[in-house]
Amino acid sequence: MQIDKEIDTRGLNCPLPILKAKKALAELQSGQVLKVVSTDAGSLRDFQAFAKQTGNELLDQQTQGADFLHIFRRR
């Protein structure tokens, strides 16, 4: 999968990862892909709700060690 932009929100707690993802998605063109790396365990649930509210597609979520990865496609 081609990632067009990646942001690192490790060490930040809600709502900062969501706010940074929202800003990053706004900078992308429709159809481009954003990867967000977070250490906030609540981000799994938070980003699912974010995708539903904004209409951006949540393509994948993974846990790798202490990191939570979220992949979005810009609407």
N, CA, C and O atoms as a printed pandas DataFrame, in Angstrom:
     atom_number atom_name residue_name chain_id  residue_number  x_coord  y_coord  z_coord
0              1         N          MET        A               1    0.846   -1.181    0.000
1              2        CA          MET        A               1    0.000    0.000    0.000
2              3         C          MET        A               1    0.889    1.241    0.000
3              4         O          MET        A               1    1.851    1.329    0.763
4              5         N          GLN        A               2    0.560    2.180   -0.849
5              6        CA          GLN        A               2    1.341    3.422   -0.915
6              7         C          GLN        A               2    0.836    4.398    0.147
7              8         O          GLN        A               2   -0.349    4.729    0.190
8              9         N          ILE        A               3    1.744    4.846    0.992
9             10        CA          ILE        A               3    1.438    5.842    2.017
10            11         C          ILE        A               3    1.884    7.195    1.477
11            12         O          ILE        A               3    3.055    7.376    1.143
12            13         N          ASP        A               4    0.952    8.149    1.389
13            14        CA          ASP        A               4    1.294    9.475    0.869
14            15         C          ASP        A               4    1.851   10.393    1.946
15            16         O          ASP        A               4    2.645   11.288    1.655
16            17         N          LYS        A               5    1.434   10.170    3.199
17            18        CA          LYS        A               5    1.921   11.006    4.298
18            19         C          LYS        A               5    1.856   10.172    5.572
19            20         O          LYS        A               5    0.944    9.367    5.762
20            21         N          GLU        A               6    2.849   10.384    6.445
21            22        CA          GLU        A               6    2.864    9.689    7.734
22            23         C          GLU        A               6    3.082   10.722    8.833
23            24         O          GLU        A               6    3.920   11.615    8.710
24            25         N          ILE        A               7    2.310   10.583    9.910
25            26        CA          ILE        A               7    2.526   11.462   11.063
26            27         C          ILE        A               7    2.765   10.606   12.305
27            28         O          ILE        A               7    2.192    9.527   12.454
28            29         N          ASP        A               8    3.616   11.107   13.185
29            30        CA          ASP        A               8    3.992   10.421   14.414
30            31         C          ASP        A               8    3.355   11.166   15.583
31            32         O          ASP        A               8    3.726   12.303   15.878
32            33         N          THR        A               9    2.403   10.529   16.242
33            34        CA          THR        A               9    1.749   11.155   17.394
34            35         C          THR        A               9    2.083   10.399   18.679
35            36         O          THR        A               9    1.335   10.463   19.655
36            37         N          ARG        A              10    3.221    9.678   18.675
37            38        CA          ARG        A              10    3.626    8.932   19.875
38            39         C          ARG        A              10    3.787    9.891   21.052
39            40         O          ARG        A              10    4.325   10.991   20.920
40            41         N          GLY        A              11    3.299    9.433   22.208
41            42        CA          GLY        A              11    3.421   10.233   23.419
42            43         C          GLY        A              11    2.294   11.227   23.611
43            44         O          GLY        A              11    2.200   11.854   24.666
44            45         N          LEU        A              12    1.437   11.383   22.615
45            46        CA          LEU        A              12    0.313   12.318   22.719
46            47         C          LEU        A              12   -0.961   11.560   23.080
47            48         O          LEU        A              12   -1.187   10.446   22.607
48            49         N          ASN        A              13   -1.781   12.168   23.914
49            50        CA          ASN        A              13   -3.051   11.560   24.299
50            51         C          ASN        A              13   -4.202   12.299   23.648
51            52         O          ASN        A              13   -4.061   13.430   23.183
52            53         N          CYS        A              14   -5.346   11.629   23.628
53            54        CA          CYS        A              14   -6.566   12.188   23.045
54            55         C          CYS        A              14   -6.822   13.576   23.637
55            56         O          CYS        A              14   -6.695   13.743   24.850
56            57         N          PRO        A              15   -7.168   14.550   22.849
57            58        CA          PRO        A              15   -7.570   14.475   21.441
58            59         C          PRO        A              15   -6.455   14.842   20.453
59            60         O          PRO        A              15   -6.726   14.988   19.261
60            61         N          LEU        A              16   -5.217   14.994   20.916
61            62        CA          LEU        A              16   -4.154   15.482   20.033
62            63         C          LEU        A              16   -3.889   14.593   18.808
63            64         O          LEU        A              16   -3.720   15.135   17.716
64            65         N          PRO        A              17   -3.843   13.256   18.932
65            66        CA          PRO        A              17   -3.640   12.452   17.708
66            67         C          PRO        A              17   -4.736   12.687   16.663
67            68         O          PRO        A              17   -4.456   12.744   15.465
68            69         N          ILE        A              18   -5.976   12.821   17.121
69            70        CA          ILE        A              18   -7.097   13.065   16.204
70            71         C          ILE        A              18   -6.940   14.431   15.532
71            72         O          ILE        A              18   -7.130   14.556   14.322
72            73         N          LEU        A              19   -6.598   15.443   16.309
73            74        CA          LEU        A              19   -6.451   16.788   15.748
74            75         C          LEU        A              19   -5.329   16.840   14.717
75            76         O          LEU        A              19   -5.470   17.475   13.672
76            77         N          LYS        A              20   -4.209   16.169   15.014
77            78        CA          LYS        A              20   -3.093   16.145   14.062
78            79         C          LYS        A              20   -3.470   15.364   12.801
79            80         O          LYS        A              20   -3.080   15.748   11.698
80            81         N          ALA        A              21   -4.224   14.275   12.954
81            82        CA          ALA        A              21   -4.671   13.497   11.798
82            83         C          ALA        A              21   -5.634   14.317   10.945
83            84         O          ALA        A              21   -5.563   14.284    9.717
84            85         N          LYS        A              22   -6.523   15.043   11.589
85            86        CA          LYS        A              22   -7.477   15.876   10.860
86            87         C          LYS        A              22   -6.749   16.920   10.018
87            88         O          LYS        A              22   -7.092   17.144    8.858
88            89         N          LYS        A              23   -5.745   17.552   10.612
89            90        CA          LYS        A              23   -4.965   18.563    9.895
90            91         C          LYS        A              23   -4.208   17.926    8.718
91            92         O          LYS        A              23   -4.179   18.480    7.619
92            93         N          ALA        A              24   -3.601   16.768    8.958
93            94        CA          ALA        A              24   -2.833   16.091    7.905
94            95         C          ALA        A              24   -3.744   15.656    6.762
95            96         O          ALA        A              24   -3.370   15.779    5.596
96            97         N          LEU        A              25   -4.929   15.152    7.076
97            98        CA          LEU        A              25   -5.864   14.734    6.029
98            99         C          LEU        A              25   -6.316   15.928    5.191
99           100         O          LEU        A              25   -6.523   15.802    3.984
100          101         N          ALA        A              26   -6.467   17.073    5.827
101          102        CA          ALA        A              26   -6.890   18.278    5.104
102          103         C          ALA        A              26   -5.849   18.707    4.070
103          104         O          ALA        A              26   -6.182   19.368    3.087
104          105         N          GLU        A              27   -4.586   18.328    4.296
105          106        CA          GLU        A              27   -3.511   18.688    3.376
106          107         C          GLU        A              27   -3.387   17.709    2.210
107          108         O          GLU        A              27   -2.658   17.973    1.254
108          109         N          LEU        A              28   -4.094   16.583    2.285
109          110        CA          LEU        A              28   -4.020   15.566    1.236
110          111         C          LEU        A              28   -5.128   15.766    0.207
111          112         O          LEU        A              28   -6.145   16.406    0.473
112          113         N          GLN        A              29   -4.896   15.198   -0.976
113          114        CA          GLN        A              29   -5.916   15.189   -2.026
114          115         C          GLN        A              29   -6.831   13.991   -1.795
115          116         O          GLN        A              29   -6.449   13.030   -1.127
116          117         N          SER        A              30   -8.032   14.051   -2.345
117          118        CA          SER        A              30   -8.972   12.947   -2.250
118          119         C          SER        A              30   -8.329   11.664   -2.776
119          120         O          SER        A              30   -7.732   11.654   -3.852
120          121         N          GLY        A              31   -8.457   10.585   -2.006
121          122        CA          GLY        A              31   -7.906    9.299   -2.405
122          123         C          GLY        A              31   -6.511    9.019   -1.884
123          124         O          GLY        A              31   -6.054    7.877   -1.934
124          125         N          GLN        A              32   -5.819   10.043   -1.383
125          126        CA          GLN        A              32   -4.474    9.826   -0.850
126          127         C          GLN        A              32   -4.565    9.154    0.521
127          128         O          GLN        A              32   -5.607    9.183    1.175
128          129         N          VAL        A              33   -3.444    8.546    0.943
129          130        CA          VAL        A              33   -3.429    7.705    2.140
130          131         C          VAL        A              33   -2.531    8.311    3.220
131          132         O          VAL        A              33   -1.410    8.746    2.955
132          133         N          LEU        A              34   -3.064    8.322    4.451
133          134        CA          LEU        A              34   -2.351    8.838    5.624
134          135         C          LEU        A              34   -2.129    7.708    6.613
135          136         O          LEU        A              34   -3.033    6.919    6.886
136          137         N          LYS        A              35   -0.908    7.640    7.149
137          138        CA          LYS        A              35   -0.584    6.691    8.216
138          139         C          LYS        A              35   -0.332    7.481    9.488
139          140         O          LYS        A              35    0.460    8.423    9.497
140          141         N          VAL        A              36   -1.012    7.092   10.566
141          142        CA          VAL        A              36   -0.837    7.737   11.868
142          143         C          VAL        A              36   -0.258    6.708   12.826
143          144         O          VAL        A              36   -0.801    5.611   12.964
144          145         N          VAL        A              37    0.846    7.057   13.493
145          146        CA          VAL        A              37    1.459    6.191   14.500
146          147         C          VAL        A              37    1.190    6.817   15.861
147          148         O          VAL        A              37    1.491    7.990   16.085
148          149         N          SER        A              38    0.618    6.021   16.775
149          150        CA          SER        A              38    0.235    6.528   18.088
150          151         C          SER        A              38    0.642    5.534   19.167
151          152         O          SER        A              38    0.823    4.348   18.890
152          153         N          THR        A              39    0.785    6.019   20.400
153          154        CA          THR        A              39    1.014    5.137   21.545
154          155         C          THR        A              39   -0.178    5.147   22.495
155          156         O          THR        A              39   -0.145    4.501   23.542
156          157         N          ASP        A              40   -1.215    5.869   22.138
157          158        CA          ASP        A              40   -2.425    5.983   22.961
158          159         C          ASP        A              40   -3.341    4.795   22.656
159          160         O          ASP        A              40   -3.873    4.682   21.552
160          161         N          ALA        A              41   -3.524    3.902   23.653
161          162        CA          ALA        A              41   -4.354    2.707   23.446
162          163         C          ALA        A              41   -5.787    3.079   23.073
163          164         O          ALA        A              41   -6.452    2.325   22.362
164          165         N          GLY        A              42   -6.267    4.216   23.536
165          166        CA          GLY        A              42   -7.616    4.666   23.208
166          167         C          GLY        A              42   -7.753    5.092   21.763
167          168         O          GLY        A              42   -8.866    5.287   21.274
168          169         N          SER        A              43   -6.632    5.239   21.073
169          170        CA          SER        A              43   -6.689    5.710   19.688
170          171         C          SER        A              43   -7.367    4.701   18.766
171          172         O          SER        A              43   -7.922    5.097   17.741
172          173         N          LEU        A              44   -7.339    3.414   19.096
173          174        CA          LEU        A              44   -8.014    2.417   18.259
174          175         C          LEU        A              44   -9.498    2.758   18.142
175          176         O          LEU        A              44  -10.044    2.826   17.041
176          177         N          ARG        A              45  -10.127    2.965   19.264
177          178        CA          ARG        A              45  -11.558    3.309   19.299
178          179         C          ARG        A              45  -11.791    4.728   18.767
179          180         O          ARG        A              45  -12.734    4.972   18.015
180          181         N          ASP        A              46  -10.923    5.651   19.166
181          182        CA          ASP        A              46  -11.085    7.049   18.770
182          183         C          ASP        A              46  -11.031    7.223   17.252
183          184         O          ASP        A              46  -11.832    7.966   16.684
184          185         N          PHE        A              47  -10.090    6.541   16.593
185          186        CA          PHE        A              47   -9.959    6.695   15.150
186          187         C          PHE        A              47  -11.086    6.003   14.386
187          188         O          PHE        A              47  -11.421    6.414   13.275
188          189         N          GLN        A              48  -11.673    4.960   14.966
189          190        CA          GLN        A              48  -12.842    4.340   14.335
190          191         C          GLN        A              48  -14.005    5.333   14.324
191          192         O          GLN        A              48  -14.693    5.479   13.314
192          193         N          ALA        A              49  -14.217    6.006   15.439
193          194        CA          ALA        A              49  -15.282    7.009   15.528
194          195         C          ALA        A              49  -14.975    8.195   14.615
195          196         O          ALA        A              49  -15.872    8.730   13.964
196          197         N          PHE        A              50  -13.715    8.602   14.567
197          198        CA          PHE        A              50  -13.293    9.714   13.716
198          199         C          PHE        A              50  -13.615    9.421   12.251
199          200         O          PHE        A              50  -14.119   10.287   11.536
200          201         N          ALA        A              51  -13.322    8.198   11.810
201          202        CA          ALA        A              51  -13.588    7.817   10.415
202          203         C          ALA        A              51  -15.087    7.899   10.107
203          204         O          ALA        A              51  -15.480    8.398    9.052
204          205         N          LYS        A              52  -15.908    7.417   11.014
205          206        CA          LYS        A              52  -17.363    7.459   10.804
206          207         C          LYS        A              52  -17.872    8.896   10.739
207          208         O          LYS        A              52  -18.732    9.217    9.919
208          209         N          GLN        A              53  -17.347    9.751   11.595
209          210        CA          GLN        A              53  -17.810   11.140   11.667
210          211         C          GLN        A              53  -17.366   11.972   10.478
211          212         O          GLN        A              53  -18.092   12.863   10.037
212          213         N          THR        A              54  -16.166   11.688    9.949
213          214        CA          THR        A              54  -15.610   12.541    8.896
214          215         C          THR        A              54  -15.810   11.986    7.489
215          216         O          THR        A              54  -15.684   12.723    6.512
216          217         N          GLY        A              55  -16.121   10.697    7.376
217          218        CA          GLY        A              55  -16.289   10.105    6.054
218          219         C          GLY        A              55  -14.985    9.660    5.413
219          220         O          GLY        A              55  -14.986    9.152    4.292
220          221         N          ASN        A              56  -13.870    9.846    6.118
221          222        CA          ASN        A              56  -12.595    9.322    5.624
222          223         C          ASN        A              56  -12.565    7.822    5.915
223          224         O          ASN        A              56  -13.031    7.376    6.963
224          225         N          GLU        A              57  -12.009    7.046    4.972
225          226        CA          GLU        A              57  -12.034    5.592    5.095
226          227         C          GLU        A              57  -10.885    5.092    5.955
227          228         O          GLU        A              57   -9.722    5.381    5.676
228          229         N          LEU        A              58  -11.212    4.341    7.003
229          230        CA          LEU        A              58  -10.199    3.706    7.844
230          231         C          LEU        A              58   -9.845    2.371    7.184
231          232         O          LEU        A              58  -10.606    1.407    7.266
232          233         N          LEU        A              59   -8.688    2.328    6.531
233          234        CA          LEU        A              59   -8.294    1.147    5.766
234          235         C          LEU        A              59   -7.761    0.028    6.644
235          236         O          LEU        A              59   -7.996   -1.147    6.366
236          237         N          ASP        A              60   -7.033    0.389    7.718
237          238        CA          ASP        A              60   -6.389   -0.636    8.533
238          239         C          ASP        A              60   -6.005   -0.057    9.886
239          240         O          ASP        A              60   -5.724    1.134   10.021
240          241         N          GLN        A              61   -6.003   -0.935   10.883
241          242        CA          GLN        A              61   -5.461   -0.609   12.202
242          243         C          GLN        A              61   -4.627   -1.796   12.641
243          244         O          GLN        A              61   -5.053   -2.944   12.511
244          245         N          GLN        A              62   -3.433   -1.520   13.163
245          246        CA          GLN        A              62   -2.540   -2.583   13.614
246          247         C          GLN        A              62   -1.888   -2.170   14.923
247          248         O          GLN        A              62   -1.740   -0.985   15.222
248          249         N          THR        A              63   -1.505   -3.176   15.691
249          250        CA          THR        A              63   -0.710   -2.944   16.887
250          251         C          THR        A              63    0.654   -3.560   16.649
251          252         O          THR        A              63    0.761   -4.746   16.337
252          253         N          GLN        A              64    1.700   -2.754   16.797
253          254        CA          GLN        A              64    3.075   -3.244   16.648
254          255         C          GLN        A              64    3.849   -2.835   17.893
255          256         O          GLN        A              64    4.296   -1.694   18.013
256          257         N          GLY        A              65    4.001   -3.772   18.811
257          258        CA          GLY        A              65    4.658   -3.457   20.076
258          259         C          GLY        A              65    3.817   -2.449   20.845
259          260         O          GLY        A              65    2.644   -2.696   21.124
260          261         N          ALA        A              66    4.416   -1.313   21.186
261          262        CA          ALA        A              66    3.708   -0.261   21.921
262          263         C          ALA        A              66    3.018    0.727   20.984
263          264         O          ALA        A              66    2.345    1.652   21.438
264          265         N          ASP        A              67    3.186    0.530   19.671
265          266        CA          ASP        A              67    2.627    1.468   18.689
266          267         C          ASP        A              67    1.310    0.964   18.112
267          268         O          ASP        A              67    1.121   -0.233   17.895
268          269         N          PHE        A              68    0.419    1.898   17.871
269          270        CA          PHE        A              68   -0.848    1.625   17.202
270          271         C          PHE        A              68   -0.808    2.359   15.859
271          272         O          PHE        A              68   -0.584    3.569   15.814
272          273         N          LEU        A              69   -1.025    1.624   14.774
273          274        CA          LEU        A              69   -0.970    2.194   13.432
274          275         C          LEU        A              69   -2.373    2.304   12.865
275          276         O          LEU        A              69   -3.180    1.381   12.975
276          277         N          HIS        A              70   -2.646    3.440   12.260
277          278        CA          HIS        A              70   -3.959    3.713   11.678
278          279         C          HIS        A              70   -3.725    4.219   10.252
279          280         O          HIS        A              70   -2.940    5.141   10.033
280          281         N          ILE        A              71   -4.411    3.610    9.294
281          282        CA          ILE        A              71   -4.251    3.976    7.890
282          283         C          ILE        A              71   -5.592    4.498    7.377
283          284         O          ILE        A              71   -6.610    3.810    7.450
284          285         N          PHE        A              72   -5.576    5.711    6.863
285          286        CA          PHE        A              72   -6.785    6.372    6.354
286          287         C          PHE        A              72   -6.654    6.702    4.871
287          288         O          PHE        A              72   -5.568    7.018    4.385
288          289         N          ARG        A              73   -7.774    6.623    4.164
289          290        CA          ARG        A              73   -7.843    7.166    2.796
290          291         C          ARG        A              73   -8.718    8.412    2.855
291          292         O          ARG        A              73   -9.842    8.380    3.355
292          293         N          ARG        A              74   -8.174    9.512    2.331
293          294        CA          ARG        A              74   -8.882   10.806    2.324
294          295         C          ARG        A              74  -10.117   10.699    1.438
295          296         O          ARG        A              74  -10.053   10.184    0.322
296          297         N          ARG        A              75  -11.230   11.188    1.946
297          298        CA          ARG        A              75  -12.490   11.150    1.167
298          299         C          ARG        A              75  -12.461   12.122    0.031
299          300         O          ARG        A              75  -13.430   12.221   -0.721
